C-alpha cells in the first residue's frame, strides 16, 4: 500500500512541476497512449497482488543483477 501512495504522490509532484515550469509532460500526447500507460500500471499492480496470493515468498526473491 505504501508503494501505491508513494507512486501517486510522485506522479502528482511530477505533473505539478511540469506544469509550474512549463515543461512538456513525459507522457504520450494522446488518449490511446495514456490508456496504454494506465493498462501497464494496472497489469503491474495486478500481477504483484497475484504473486503475493499464490507465491507468498515472492517478496523475498531479489532481482538478479
N, CA, C and O atoms as a GROMACS GRO file, in nm:
protein
  260
    1UNK      N    1   0.083  -0.120   0.000
    1UNK     CA    2   0.000   0.000   0.000
    1UNK      C    3   0.086   0.125   0.000
    1UNK      O    4   0.051   0.226  -0.061
    2UNK      N    5   0.201   0.118   0.069
    2UNK     CA    6   0.290   0.234   0.072
    2UNK      C    7   0.340   0.270  -0.067
    2UNK      O    8   0.349   0.388  -0.102
    3UNK      N    9   0.372   0.167  -0.148
    3UNK     CA   10   0.426   0.195  -0.281
    3UNK      C   11   0.322   0.262  -0.370
    3UNK      O   12   0.357   0.344  -0.455
    4UNK      N   13   0.194   0.228  -0.352
    4UNK     CA   14   0.088   0.292  -0.431
    4UNK      C   15   0.077   0.439  -0.393
    4UNK      O   16   0.066   0.526  -0.480
    5UNK      N   17   0.079   0.467  -0.264
    5UNK     CA   18   0.069   0.606  -0.218
    5UNK      C   19   0.189   0.687  -0.264
    5UNK      O   20   0.175   0.800  -0.310
    6UNK      N   21   0.308   0.628  -0.253
    6UNK     CA   22   0.429   0.698  -0.298
    6UNK      C   23   0.423   0.722  -0.448
    6UNK      O   24   0.461   0.830  -0.494
    7UNK      N   25   0.376   0.624  -0.525
    7UNK     CA   26   0.364   0.640  -0.670
    7UNK      C   27   0.268   0.750  -0.709
    7UNK      O   28   0.297   0.829  -0.799
    8UNK      N   29   0.154   0.755  -0.642
    8UNK     CA   30   0.055   0.860  -0.672
    8UNK      C   31   0.110   0.997  -0.636
    8UNK      O   32   0.096   1.092  -0.714
    9UNK      N   33   0.172   1.009  -0.520
    9UNK     CA   34   0.228   1.138  -0.477
    9UNK      C   35   0.339   1.180  -0.572
    9UNK      O   36   0.348   1.297  -0.610
   10UNK      N   37   0.425   1.086  -0.612
   10UNK     CA   38   0.533   1.118  -0.705
   10UNK      C   39   0.478   1.160  -0.841
   10UNK      O   40   0.528   1.254  -0.902
   11UNK      N   41   0.376   1.091  -0.889
   11UNK     CA   42   0.314   1.127  -1.016
   11UNK      C   43   0.253   1.266  -1.012
   11UNK      O   44   0.268   1.344  -1.106
   12UNK      N   45   0.183   1.297  -0.903
   12UNK     CA   46   0.125   1.431  -0.889
   12UNK      C   47   0.233   1.538  -0.880
   12UNK      O   48   0.218   1.647  -0.935
   13UNK      N   49   0.343   1.506  -0.811
   13UNK     CA   50   0.453   1.603  -0.797
   13UNK      C   51   0.519   1.629  -0.933
   13UNK      O   52   0.551   1.743  -0.965
   14UNK      N   53   0.538   1.524  -1.012
   14UNK     CA   54   0.598   1.541  -1.144
   14UNK      C   55   0.505   1.623  -1.233
   14UNK      O   56   0.550   1.713  -1.304
   15UNK      N   57   0.375   1.593  -1.230
   15UNK     CA   58   0.278   1.670  -1.307
   15UNK      C   59   0.275   1.816  -1.265
   15UNK      O   60   0.269   1.905  -1.349
   16UNK      N   61   0.279   1.841  -1.134
   16UNK     CA   62   0.280   1.978  -1.082
   16UNK      C   63   0.404   2.053  -1.130
   16UNK      O   64   0.394   2.166  -1.178
   17UNK      N   65   0.520   1.990  -1.116
   17UNK     CA   66   0.645   2.056  -1.156
   17UNK      C   67   0.649   2.082  -1.307
   17UNK      O   68   0.695   2.188  -1.350
   18UNK      N   69   0.602   1.986  -1.385
   18UNK     CA   70   0.600   2.006  -1.530
   18UNK      C   71   0.511   2.124  -1.567
   18UNK      O   72   0.545   2.203  -1.655
   19UNK      N   73   0.396   2.136  -1.501
   19UNK     CA   74   0.305   2.246  -1.530
   19UNK      C   75   0.362   2.379  -1.480
   19UNK      O   76   0.355   2.480  -1.550
   20UNK      N   77   0.418   2.379  -1.361
   20UNK     CA   78   0.469   2.502  -1.299
   20UNK      C   79   0.584   2.560  -1.380
   20UNK      O   80   0.591   2.682  -1.401
   21UNK      N   81   0.676   2.473  -1.428
   21UNK     CA   82   0.793   2.519  -1.502
   21UNK      C   83   0.772   2.514  -1.653
   21UNK      O   84   0.867   2.534  -1.730
   22UNK      N   85   0.648   2.487  -1.697
   22UNK     CA   86   0.612   2.484  -1.838
   22UNK      C   87   0.699   2.386  -1.918
   22UNK      O   88   0.746   2.418  -2.027
   23UNK      N   89   0.718   2.268  -1.861
   23UNK     CA   90   0.792   2.160  -1.925
   23UNK      C   91   0.689   2.063  -1.982
   23UNK      O   92   0.590   2.033  -1.914
   24UNK      N   93   0.709   2.014  -2.104
   24UNK     CA   94   0.613   1.917  -2.158
   24UNK      C   95   0.607   1.791  -2.071
   24UNK      O   96   0.709   1.745  -2.020
   25UNK      N   97   0.488   1.738  -2.054
   25UNK     CA   98   0.472   1.618  -1.973
   25UNK      C   99   0.546   1.500  -2.034
   25UNK      O  100   0.545   1.484  -2.156
   26UNK      N  101   0.610   1.418  -1.952
   26UNK     CA  102   0.677   1.299  -2.004
   26UNK      C  103   0.577   1.184  -2.021
   26UNK      O  104   0.593   1.077  -1.963
   27UNK      N  105   0.474   1.208  -2.102
   27UNK     CA  106   0.370   1.107  -2.124
   27UNK      C  107   0.324   1.113  -2.269
   27UNK      O  108   0.352   1.211  -2.339
   28UNK      N  109   0.253   1.012  -2.314
   28UNK     CA  110   0.203   1.014  -2.451
   28UNK      C  111   0.106   1.130  -2.474
   28UNK      O  112   0.031   1.166  -2.383
   29UNK      N  113   0.108   1.189  -2.594
   29UNK     CA  114   0.027   1.307  -2.620
   29UNK      C  115  -0.118   1.280  -2.658
   29UNK      O  116  -0.193   1.374  -2.686
   30UNK      N  117  -0.162   1.153  -2.660
   30UNK     CA  118  -0.299   1.125  -2.698
   30UNK      C  119  -0.364   1.026  -2.602
   30UNK      O  120  -0.296   0.969  -2.516
   31UNK      N  121  -0.493   1.006  -2.616
   31UNK     CA  122  -0.569   0.922  -2.525
   31UNK      C  123  -0.524   0.776  -2.530
   31UNK      O  124  -0.515   0.711  -2.426
   32UNK      N  125  -0.496   0.725  -2.648
   32UNK     CA  126  -0.456   0.585  -2.661
   32UNK      C  127  -0.324   0.561  -2.586
   32UNK      O  128  -0.310   0.460  -2.518
   33UNK      N  129  -0.230   0.651  -2.600
   33UNK     CA  130  -0.103   0.637  -2.529
   33UNK      C  131  -0.121   0.642  -2.378
   33UNK      O  132  -0.057   0.568  -2.304
   34UNK      N  133  -0.208   0.730  -2.332
   34UNK     CA  134  -0.235   0.739  -2.189
   34UNK      C  135  -0.301   0.611  -2.138
   34UNK      O  136  -0.271   0.566  -2.028
   35UNK      N  137  -0.391   0.553  -2.217
   35UNK     CA  138  -0.456   0.428  -2.178
   35UNK      C  139  -0.355   0.313  -2.172
   35UNK      O  140  -0.369   0.223  -2.089
   36UNK      N  141  -0.256   0.316  -2.259
   36UNK     CA  142  -0.150   0.214  -2.254
   36UNK      C  143  -0.073   0.224  -2.123
   36UNK      O  144  -0.043   0.123  -2.060
   37UNK      N  145  -0.041   0.346  -2.082
   37UNK     CA  146   0.030   0.365  -1.955
   37UNK      C  147  -0.055   0.316  -1.838
   37UNK      O  148  -0.004   0.249  -1.748
   38UNK      N  149  -0.184   0.348  -1.839
   38UNK     CA  150  -0.274   0.303  -1.732
   38UNK      C  151  -0.284   0.151  -1.730
   38UNK      O  152  -0.281   0.090  -1.624
   39UNK      N  153  -0.296   0.090  -1.847
   39UNK     CA  154  -0.310  -0.056  -1.852
   39UNK      C  155  -0.182  -0.125  -1.806
   39UNK      O  156  -0.188  -0.229  -1.741
   40UNK      N  157  -0.066  -0.070  -1.839
   40UNK     CA  158   0.060  -0.128  -1.791
   40UNK      C  159   0.069  -0.118  -1.639
   40UNK      O  160   0.113  -0.212  -1.572
   41UNK      N  161   0.027  -0.005  -1.585
   41UNK     CA  162   0.030   0.011  -1.439
   41UNK      C  163  -0.065  -0.086  -1.371
   41UNK      O  164  -0.029  -0.149  -1.272
   42UNK      N  165  -0.186  -0.098  -1.424
   42UNK     CA  166  -0.283  -0.193  -1.366
   42UNK      C  167  -0.233  -0.336  -1.378
   42UNK      O  168  -0.253  -0.416  -1.286
   43UNK      N  169  -0.171  -0.370  -1.489
   43UNK     CA  170  -0.115  -0.503  -1.505
   43UNK      C  171  -0.004  -0.530  -1.405
   43UNK      O  172   0.004  -0.640  -1.350
   44UNK      N  173   0.080  -0.432  -1.381
   44UNK     CA  174   0.189  -0.447  -1.283
   44UNK      C  175   0.134  -0.468  -1.144
   44UNK      O  176   0.177  -0.559  -1.072
   45UNK      N  177   0.039  -0.384  -1.104
   45UNK     CA  178  -0.019  -0.394  -0.970
   45UNK      C  179  -0.097  -0.525  -0.955
   45UNK      O  180  -0.089  -0.591  -0.851
   46UNK      N  181  -0.172  -0.563  -1.058
   46UNK     CA  182  -0.248  -0.687  -1.052
   46UNK      C  183  -0.159  -0.809  -1.042
   46UNK      O  184  -0.187  -0.901  -0.965
   47UNK      N  185  -0.052  -0.810  -1.119
   47UNK     CA  186   0.042  -0.922  -1.114
   47UNK      C  187   0.109  -0.930  -0.978
   47UNK      O  188   0.130  -1.039  -0.925
   48UNK      N  189   0.142  -0.816  -0.921
   48UNK     CA  190   0.203  -0.814  -0.788
   48UNK      C  191   0.109  -0.874  -0.685
   48UNK      O  192   0.152  -0.951  -0.599
   49UNK      N  193  -0.019  -0.840  -0.692
   49UNK     CA  194  -0.113  -0.894  -0.594
   49UNK      C  195  -0.135  -1.044  -0.616
   49UNK      O  196  -0.150  -1.118  -0.519
   50UNK      N  197  -0.138  -1.090  -0.742
   50UNK     CA  198  -0.150  -1.233  -0.769
   50UNK      C  199  -0.027  -1.310  -0.720
   50UNK      O  200  -0.039  -1.420  -0.667
   51UNK      N  201   0.090  -1.251  -0.739
   51UNK     CA  202   0.212  -1.318  -0.693
   51UNK      C  203   0.211  -1.332  -0.542
   51UNK      O  204   0.254  -1.435  -0.489
   52UNK      N  205   0.164  -1.230  -0.472
   52UNK     CA  206   0.158  -1.238  -0.326
   52UNK      C  207   0.058  -1.344  -0.282
   52UNK      O  208   0.079  -1.410  -0.180
   53UNK      N  209  -0.051  -1.359  -0.359
   53UNK     CA  210  -0.155  -1.455  -0.322
   53UNK      C  211  -0.110  -1.598  -0.346
   53UNK      O  212  -0.128  -1.684  -0.259
   54UNK      N  213  -0.051  -1.626  -0.462
   54UNK     CA  214  -0.017  -1.762  -0.500
   54UNK      C  215   0.127  -1.801  -0.468
   54UNK      O  216   0.158  -1.920  -0.458
   55UNK      N  217   0.213  -1.703  -0.451
   55UNK     CA  218   0.353  -1.729  -0.416
   55UNK      C  219   0.392  -1.636  -0.302
   55UNK      O  220   0.452  -1.531  -0.324
   56UNK      N  221   0.359  -1.675  -0.179
   56UNK     CA  222   0.383  -1.585  -0.065
   56UNK      C  223   0.529  -1.545  -0.047
   56UNK      O  224   0.557  -1.441   0.012
   57UNK      N  225   0.621  -1.626  -0.096
   57UNK     CA  226   0.761  -1.594  -0.079
   57UNK      C  227   0.816  -1.509  -0.193
   57UNK      O  228   0.937  -1.489  -0.202
   58UNK      N  229   0.730  -1.460  -0.281
   58UNK     CA  230   0.774  -1.381  -0.396
   58UNK      C  231   0.840  -1.251  -0.352
   58UNK      O  232   0.925  -1.198  -0.424
   59UNK      N  233   0.804  -1.198  -0.236
   59UNK     CA  234   0.864  -1.075  -0.187
   59UNK      C  235   1.009  -1.097  -0.145
   59UNK      O  236   1.088  -1.003  -0.144
   60UNK      N  237   1.043  -1.220  -0.110
   60UNK     CA  238   1.177  -1.249  -0.062
   60UNK      C  239   1.277  -1.262  -0.175
   60UNK      O  240   1.398  -1.253  -0.152
   61UNK      N  241   1.230  -1.283  -0.297
   61UNK     CA  242   1.318  -1.300  -0.411
   61UNK      C  243   1.374  -1.165  -0.453
   61UNK      O  244   1.299  -1.070  -0.475
   62UNK      N  245   1.506  -1.158  -0.463
   62UNK     CA  246   1.570  -1.033  -0.501
   62UNK      C  247   1.596  -1.032  -0.651
   62UNK      O  248   1.611  -1.137  -0.713
   63UNK      N  249   1.603  -0.914  -0.708
   63UNK     CA  250   1.629  -0.901  -0.850
   63UNK      C  251   1.773  -0.942  -0.879
   63UNK      O  252   1.864  -0.911  -0.802
   64UNK      N  253   1.792  -1.011  -0.989
   64UNK     CA  254   1.928  -1.051  -1.028
   64UNK      C  255   1.994  -0.938  -1.102
   64UNK      O  256   1.932  -0.871  -1.184
   65UNK      N  257   2.120  -0.917  -1.074
   65UNK     CA  258   2.193  -0.807  -1.139
   65UNK      C  259   2.263  -0.856  -1.262
   65UNK      O  260   2.330  -0.778  -1.330
   0.00000   0.00000   0.00000
